[in-house]
Amino acid sequence: MQVYSFIVPKDALESVVITKAYVLNNKLYHDDQNIYLVPPPSAKPEIIIEKYRKVLAPGTKETFTVSVKTDKQNIAAQLMTGMYDAALDKLASHQWNIPGNRYFNGHLRDGWSRRINDVNHNYYPWIPNKGFNNQNEFIDEYEADAMLQQLSGHVAGLPITPMSDLDSEEKLLQGIVAGFNIADVPRYVTTGSTIVVRGINSLVENAQPLIIVDGVLYAGSLKDFDVASVTDAMVLKGADAAAIYGSKAANGVLVISTKGKILLPAPPEPQPMVRKDFSETAFFYPKLYADINGLYTFSFTMPQTATAWNWKLLAHTKSGLFAYAERKLNTRLDLMVQPNMPRLLYQGDEIVLKSRISNLDSAAMDVKFSCKIEDAVTGEDLTAKILKEPALKVIKVAGKITETAGFAFKVPEDQLNPLTIITNVSGGGLADAEEHTLPILPKKAFMRKQVPLAFSKKDTLVQAPKLPDDADLYGLSLYVDSKPQAALINSLPFLANYSFNCSEQVFNKLYARITANQLMRTQPELSKSFKIGAQQVSDTTERKLPDELTEAAMPWLNLANQTTKQQKQLYQVLDTISNKSIISSHLEKLYAMQDFYGALPWFEGGKSNIWISNYVLRGFGKLNQQGWESNDYQKHSNFIRRLISYTDSSYITNNTYDNLFVPTRGHSGKSNTPLVLLSSKK
């Protein structure tokens, strides 16, 4: 047994190859052995999600931060990440698999020689394959928030006794209203009584609480107020005061009633964010790089769908090591409405639009459920016309429970424009709404019927075809089939003006110009039409409005100007005078593309292409059969001779090319198209 010792270079990657050469019986033998280099498990990269939120609100702007680490150190890598609606996995599972990695596959490839001892890997990759966790029921995962605080501070039932002096009257209110105190505060000139809510430490110079008497702002002095008329009073502060009276209540509110028990104004109804964006992909970034701190930070706006999301991340390092991670996220609100909206409606449809109403709060609430229907084009409110029941319902929804409710409506028979349907829920200071626009399709199907007509004389009466009894005539058109020759002629401009300048298309342009010249010489009617069309084209080109916009600004002009464009292009192709120089230009391009071996590349400067060379050679063979000759016979003859030499040598040396002069061949076998032989004149 022979033992070889060697040191693997530190900068070696993936594998090393050991070649053994020996001589036996006067013959040289050699054997290559591939040894794959397996880095330690600590070298495996890992995706660390530094900043994200598992529960998001629909439509919010978010910023996530990710890092890629190896042995707890940031490493340079390229990151691909995306987030999509998890419901798509129910249609077809979306898996991001790590590409085949020879480092961490746990075994050596088949190319490994059996004469070398097997290597045992201590590391075996394991990628968690978690099944989809159905999180459509958001209530089970809801993290309860604190209940809405109720208004407090009302002290009722205390008698009111009139006092003779004002200071005593102010102190009387001090005994009636909780948190209401009278303090003697020194002033620069004089002293006097100052009202302080919730402690003298909160006093700011000239900062007094807002005083409301019988629902009206009181701007006078308490010295002028008849305390004997007070029947009820309370103090509001902080968020409670601001929620009702706004920023003016920053120093608290003293509410006084002289007409019985105090009735506070109801807080305004919350205005929901009408959710319209129901995109199935939140974001997709195919290539992200780290900043100077080694962090991958990206921002996005969540779609407004309340659903579960799959977030996937895949990263690879410069050495070809891969890392994968995924997370499950949710977008939801404490109060949500999710209508089961159809994709479209037909005229006359009668349906009951069901909606899920989810209360994720721990407290029960009376939810106002409403529906509004508008014409998507005119904006007309069609709610009363379409709904078959009141547009507002009050539904009792217990805490952490989902209820189902709906509205019945009928689409009018004459409705053509799409309908915009808005479902709205509100309650407990929360609100949500969804807006969907549905197309309205007619019940009738569009049918076409073709009837051949034969004209026996100059004036022929055309009878409309008989239609079924329940059919309405939408339109009638009459056209005459064009002759095959006309279709051929009208296709010449497309061939002559093709946008690419590869070898085959340069020849096609040449072929179109030569064909046009031959048609002009052999077809007198075409030549006559060309002379008439010359005047029409010139008249059309001269008529332009001073402020005429281009078709790029008004794309619909393409339809009106298409026929004019085609006629103008056809006129240019049939112009034999200009064709002469254009044909010479195309020939020079083909001559310049021919390489040292006589072959033609696909594009100028590319490699020799046997198929392109045979395509062009076959085309020139057709032109030769039609009697076409180049003006520069010597140069063209040399071009053809070198092209034939290349194709012949390729045919002889490469047996896989069978019948090279045929551009395409079916799966069934060889083409029966005969070869076109070229000959040079002596």
N, C-alpha and C positions, 0 to 999 in steps of 0.2 A: 504494500500500500504506500502510495506517495502522499505526503502531506505538504500543502502549500500554505504559507502564511503571508498575509497582505493587510494593509491598513486602508480602510475606506476613507476617502477624502472628506473633510468636514463639510465642504460645500456641495457634495454629491446629492443629487435629487433622484427620486423614484427608483432607480435601479443601477446596477453595475453589471457589466458583461465580462466574463472571464473566458478567454479563448485558449484552448489547449491544442498545440500542434505537435505531431510526432510522426516518425518515419517507421514503417513496418513493411518488410519484404520489398524494399526499394520503392515504396509508395508513400506519398505524403497524405496524412489524415489531419483533420482539424475538427474541433468540436467547440461550440459556443454554449456557455452556461449563463443564464440570466439570474441574477440575485437581486430581488426586490428589497429596497431599503425601507424598513418599517420604523418610523419615528416613535418615540415613547408616547404613552397615552396623554401625557400632559401637554403635548403639542397640538392636540385636537382643539380647534376653535369652538367657542361657545357664544351664542347670541344672548346678551343680557338686556332685558327691557328695563330701562332706567326710569322712564316716566310715561305713564298712561293711565287711563281711567277705564274700569271695567263696565261701569254704568254711565251712559251718556244721554244727554237730552237731544232729541231730533233737531237738526238744523243748526247746531252749535259749532263754533270754530274751535278746533282742537289742535294741540301741538304735542307730538310724541317724541321721545328721545330713546335711542337704542345705542348700544355699544357692542363691539365684537372683541372678545378677550381670549387669550391663550395663557393658561397658567396665571390667571388673575391680572394679566397685563393687557392693555389695549394693543391691538394688532391691526395693521393696514389691511383692509378688505373691501370688496365691492358688495353692496347690499341690494337685493331685490325684495320688494314688499308690496302687498296688496291686501285690500279688505273688501269682502263681498257679502251679499245677503246669504245667510246660512240656509235659507229655504231652497236655494238653487241646488244644494247637495241632495235634496230629495228627488230631483229630476236626474241628475248625473253627478256622481261623486267627483269632487275636485281634489286631487292629491298632488302635492309638490314633493317629488322624490329626489333624494340626493343622487346625483349622477354616480355611475360606477366608479368607486375610488379604490385604487389598488393599495392605498396605505392602510385602510381600515376595513377591508373586506374579510379579514379573518383567515384567508387561505391564499396560496400562491396560484398563479394562473396555470393553464394547461401546458404552456411552453416550458415549465420548470422540469429539469431533467430528474428522472427517478434515481439517478446514481448519487444524488446529493441528499443528505439527510433532511428530513422534513423539519420545518421550523414551526415551533409552537408560539402562537400569539397569545399574550396575556390579555389583550384587549379585544373585546367583541362588541361591535356596534349594536346599539339598541335604540331604535327611534320609536317613541311612544306613538301608537296608532289608536288614538282615542276615537271612539264612535261619536257620531253627532249627538249632542245633548239637546234634546228638544226643549227649547226655552221659550216657546210661544206663550206659555202660561207664566206671565211675569209676576203674578201675585205671590207664588211660592217662594220667589227669591227676593222679594221686596224687603228692603231695610227700612224699618218704620222711622218716620220723622216725628218730631214733637208736634202735638196738636196745636191748632191755631189758638192763641191766647184770647180769652174773652175780656170784654171791657169790665173794669172793676172800679171801686172807689165810691160807690153810691151809698150814702148813709141816709136812711129814710126813717120817718116816724118821730123825729124830735120836734117838740113844740117851739114856736117862735114867739118871743115876748118882745114887744117894742121897748126901746130904750130912749132916753131923752137926749143924750149926747151922741155925736157921730162916732167917736172912738169906741163907745160901748157897742154901737151897732156893728162896727167892723169886727169887734171881738165876738159878737154873737155869731157871725158867719164862721169865725174860727172854731166855734164849738159845734157847728152843724156839719161842715164839710171836712172830710178826712184829708190831711196833708195841707191844709190851708192855715197859714200863720200870719200874724201881724207883727212887724218888727219896727222899732224906732231906729232909723238909720240917719246918722249925722250927714248934713249937707254943708256946702260951703257958706250959704247965707243963712239958712234956717233949718229947722227939723220938721219932720212930719211922718205920718204913717205910710208904710210901703207894703204892698201885698207880695208875699213870697210863697211860691208853690214848692213843696218838698224841701224845705230847709233854707236857712239864710245864707249858707255857703254858696248857693247857686245864684246869688244876686249879682246882676251886672247893672251898671249905672243906666237908669231909665229903661231897664228891661222888665216889663210887666207882663203877666199872663194875659191871654186873650179872654175877654169877658163876653159871654153869649147870654142874652136875656130873651127868653121865649123864642129861641131860634134866630134872633137878630143880633148882629154885632153891636155891643154897647160901647160907645165912644166917650161917654161922659164920666164924671167922677162918682165914686161911691158915696161921697158926701151928699150928693143930690138924689140918691136912690132910697126909696121907701122900703126899708128892710121888713116892715110888717107885711108886705105883699108877697114875700117869698114863701112858696109852698113846697119846693123841692130844689135841691142843689147837688152838684157833684163836681169833682176835679178829674180832668184827664191829663195825661202826660205821655211823653215819649212817642212810641209808635202808634199807640191808640189815638192820641190826639192828632198826629200827622195824617193818619189814615182817613180821618173825617174832615179836618179843617186845613190840611196842607202845611206849607212851610210857616204860615203865620202862627202856628201853634208850637213853635220851637220852645217857648218858655212855659208851656202848659196852658190849659184851658179851664176857666171857671164857668161852669154852665149853671144858670139860674132859671127857674121856672116860677111864674106867678099865676099859672093857670092849671095847676094840678101836677101830675107825675111827669117827669122829663121823658120825652121821646126823642132819642138821638136819630139823626138822619141815617138812612141805610147806606152802607159803603157802596161805591160804584161797582157795577158788574165787571168782572175781569174780562179783558179783551184777549181772546186767544190768538196765537200765531196759527194762521190758516196754513196747514201743511199741504204743499203741492208737489214738492220734489221727491219722487219715489224711485230714485235711481237704485239699481241693483249693485252698483260698484261704488264704494266710498272713495277709494283712491287706488292707483297702481303706479308705483315708481320702479321702473325696470333697472335703474342704475343710480345708486346713491353712494356718496363718498363721505368720509368722516371729516370733521372740522379739525382745527389745530388742537383741540382738547380730546380728540379721538371719539367724538360723539356724532351720531347720525340724528339730526334733528329735522323734522319735516312737519308742515302744517297743512291742514285740510279742513273742509267744511262737511260735516256729516249730512247725508241725505235726511229728509224729513220723515222717513219711514220708521215706525215703531216696531222693531223686530230684533232678531238675533243676528250677529255678524261673526264671520270667520276672518281672523287676521293671520296672515301667513308671512313668514320671513325666511329668506334663503340668502346666505352669504358665502363667499369663497375668498381665500387668501391668494397671495401671489404664488405660493407653492402648490396651489390646486387642492387645498383642503377645504371641505364644505361644512357648514353648520346650518341647522334648521330649527325653527321655533314657530309656534302658533299659539293663539289666544282666542278665547270666546268672549265677545262683548255684547252688550245690549243697549239699545236706545229705547227709552220709555219715559212716560210722564206719570205723575201721581194720579191724574185723571185722564183717560184716553178714550177716544172713540175710533173704531176701526170698522168702517162699512165694508160689507161683502159686495163690492162694486162689480157689475158685469163689464165686459170689454166693449160691448156695443148694444144698441137697442134698435128695434124696428118700429116703424110707424104703427100705432095701434096697440103696442105691447102693454100688458097689464102685469105689473110685478109688485112684490112686497120687498122693499130694500131693507134687509136685515143689517144691523150693526152691533158690534160688541162694545159694551161700555164697561171699562175696567176701572175700579176704584182701588188703588194701591195704598190708600191711607188706611190707618187702623180704625178710624171712626166712620160710622155710617153717614151718608149724606143724601139729601134730596137733590137729584140731578135734573136739570132742565135740558131736555133733549129736543133739538129743533132741526128742521130741514128746510133748505131754500133752493129753489130751482130757477135758473135763468137761461135765457137764450144766449148762447156763447157768442153769437155774431152781433146781435142788436143790443144785448144787455137788458132786455125786457124781463121783468120779474114775472115768471109763469107759475109761481108756487100755488096761488089760489086756483088757477086753471087746471093744473095737472094733478095736485094732491087730492086724494079722495077722503081725507081726514084732516083734523086740525094740524097745523104745522109745528105745534109746541106740545110736548108731553113732559110730565114730571114723574120721574122714576126713582123709587127708593132702592139704593144700592148699598149693601152692607160693606163693612170694612174688609179689604182684601178679597173682594168677590167680583166676578165678572157676570154681568147681566146681558141679555139680548133683547133688543127692541127694534122696531122697524116702522116704515111708512109705506102705505099702499098708494100707488099712483098709476096713471095711464098716460101713455104718450099720445098726443093728438094725431089724428089721421093725416093732417096736413102739415105736420112738423117736418121741416127739411133741414134746418140748422142744428148743429150739435147742441146738447144741453150741458150746462154746468151745474153740478149738484154739490151743495155744501152742507155737510152734517156737522152740528155744533152741540157740545155739551158744556155745562157750567154748573158749579156748585161747590160750596165750602171754600170759596175764594180761589178756586181752580177752574181752568177752562181749556178746551182743546177743540180743534176743528180740522176737517179734511175736505179738500176740494178736488173733484174729478170732472173732467170733460169727456162726455161720451158721444160718439158719432151716431146719427140717426139714419138708418138705411131704409129705403123704400121696400115694400113687400114685393114689388114687381121686379122681375129679372130682365136685363137688357138682352135682347135677341137680335141677331142679324140674319137676313134672308137674301140670298142672291138669286136673281132670275135672269137667265140669258135672253138677250133680245137680238132679233135679226131684222135688219132694215131692208125691205124689199123695194122701196121707192124713196124718193127724196123727202117727202113729207110723211112721216110715220107717227101715228098716235101711240104714245106709251101708256099702258094701263098699269096702275099701281097693283102690286100683288095683294091677294086676298089674305086678310089677317084673321086670327081667331076672334071670337066674339068679345072676350075679356081683354083684348090687347089694344093698346093705344099707339097710334103712329107717332114715332118720335122724330123721324127725319127720313128723307129720301135723297139718294145720291145716284148720279149716272156717270159712268166713266167708260172709256174705251181702252181696251188692252193695247199696249204698245207692241210693236213688232220686235222680234229678237234682235234685229239689226240696230234698232234704236237703243236697246238696253246695252249692247256692246259699245256703241259710240258714247253713251252717257257715262260709262264706267272708265273711259280713258282719262278724264281729269283726275280722278282719285289715284290711278296708277302713276300718272305723270307727276303728281305733286305730293308724293308720299314724303313724310317728314324725315325719315332716317336716310343715312348715306352709307349704309353697309354695301358690300359688293353686290348682293342679290338685288337690293332695291335700286341701286344705280343702274343695273342692267334693266330692271323693270321700267324705270323712267325712260331709258333709251328705247326699249321695245315699244312703249306707248307712243312716243314721238314718231318712230319709223312707221308704225301701223297707221297713225293719223295721216302721214304723208301719202301712204299707199292708197288709203281710202279717198283722199282728195283727188288723186289722179284717176281712180277707177270708177268713182261714183259721181256722175254729173249733178244729180239732185242735191247731193251733199255740198258740192261746190257752190251751187246756186243758193242754197240756204245760208252758206257762210257769208256770201256777199250781202244778203238781206240782213242777217244778224249783226254784221259789222256796224251798220247804221244804228240799230237798236241798242247795241252795247255802248256806243259812243254817246247816244242821247241820254242813257241812264246814268253814265258816269258824270255827266255835266250837271245834272239836276241835284243840287244839294242845298239844304237850308243853311243859313248863316250860323244859327245856334243849334245845329243838329247834334244830338248826343250820340256817342258811340254805342255799339251794341253791347259793350261790356257793362255800360250803365243801364241799358234797357235790354236784357237778354231776350225778351219776347219779340224783338225785331228780327231775330234769326229766322223765325217762321215765315214772316212776310218777305224777307230778302233772300231766302234760300234758293228759290227758282232763279232769281236774277244772278245770284252768285254762280250757280251751276252753268247758266248760259254764258256768262263771261269767261269762266274757266275753260269751257268747251271751245269757245271762240279762240282763246289763246293757244290751246293744244292743236287746233286745226290750222293755225297760221303757219304755212309751210316756209315762209321767209325766215321767221324767228326760229323755227325748228332746226334749221340748218346749223346755226351756231350752237344751239343747245345740244344737239346730237354729238357734235364734235367735242363739246365740253364733257359730256358723259363718257365718251370713248377715252378721252385723256385721263379721266379719273380711274377707269378700269386699267388702263395701261400702267398708271403709276402705282396701283395697288399690287400688281403682279410681283412676286418676290423672286429671289435668286433661283429657286427651283422651278419656276414657271407656274406656281400655284397662286391661288387667290385666297386671302384671309377673309374672315367674316367681316371684320372692321379693319380699317387701315392701320397698319403697324402690328397686327395680330399674327398668330401662328397660321401656318398653312392649313387649309381646310379642304379635305377631299370632297366633301359633299357640296360646298359652295362652288368649288372649281368645276365639278361636273354639272351643276345647275346652270352656270353661265355658259359652259361649253355646249350644252344641249340647246340652250336658247339661241346661241349664234348659229347652230346647225339648222334650226327652224328658219331663221332669217336667210340663211344661205339657200334653203329650198325655195323660199319665196322670191329669190332673185335679188336680194339686197346686196350691195357692195359698198365697202368703205371708200371714201375719197382718197385716203392715204393707204393704198393697197399694200405697200411694202411693210409699213409699220404694223398694220392689222394682221397681215399674214404671219409675221414673226411672232406676234402675240398669240395667235391661234396655235402655231406650231409648238411653241413652248408649253402651252396649256395642254395640248394633246400628249406631249412627251411626259409631262408630270402625271396625268391621269393613267396613261398606259403603264408607267413604271409602278404606280401605286396598285394597279390592278394585278400586276404580275407578282409583286413582292408580298402583297397582303391578301391571302386567300379568304379572309373573312369578309372582304367586300365583294359581294356577288351582285353583278349587274349594276355597276356604279353609276351608270348614266340615267338611272331612274331615281327621281328625287324622293319618292316615298314608295313604300311597299306594305301591303297588308299583312295581317298575321297568318293568312292561309298559305303564303308561299311567294314565289317570284312573280313579278309583274310581266305581263305580256307585251309591254311597250317596247318596240324595237329600238335599237341603237341608231343614232343619227350620225352618219359618217361625214367628215369634212375632208375636203381635198383642196389643195393649193394649185393655182394655175402656174404653169411653167412660163 
